Amino acid sequence: MGLRQAIGKKPFESVVHEQGATVLRVCRAVLGVHDADDAWSDTFLAALQAYPDLPHDANVQAWLVTIAHRKCIDHLRAGNRRAVPVDSPPEHASHLGIPGGDHIELLDAVAHLPPKQRQAVAYHYLAGLPYKDVAALLGGTPEAARRAGTDGVKALRSVLVDRPALTHSLSKGEIR
């Protein structure tokens, strides 16, 4: 890595501080509250190794969401091979990355969306990625990603109709 590139990049610690909550929201939307912490850690471990080679003008948020997407897929695949723990002490989940902290119904509703809709909602509305980048992650066209996101939000609104604070339209990336 040249001196010019090293000067133009933020320290990795700053990247984790700035993007950590976004990556955790994406992981929680795709995997659920309990499995997301492992995917978040795996994301930043992989990112730490690759960060020195990342161009200084790269979109760091999109890069991290892409890594998180792949780590979530790896975690889902590995989950089919893992034993399910029972009789374990209750876990105290972090409130970092949970929309509003007290909206467990919202997270549960997102978890019940079909995979493409859940991922489109997470990547566009929680991570703030444009549909072009969402389409690149999911494999399809931006129009298909937009449709999946729209259908996901519509399904969430119909499920959460009795919670007006949750069904209010939010701009992408905004969490209440």
FENWO-V687488 format. One record per helix or strand of 3 or more residues. SS is the DSSP state (H for helix, E for strand). FROM is the first residue (numbers start at 1). LEN is the number of residues. If there is no record, write none. Layout:
ss=SS from=FROM len=LEN
ss=SS from=FROM len=LEN
//
This chain:
ss=H from=3 len=6
ss=H from=12 len=20
ss=H from=33 len=21
ss=H from=60 len=20
ss=H from=104 len=8
ss=H from=115 len=12
ss=H from=131 len=8
ss=H from=142 len=18
ss=H from=164 len=4
//
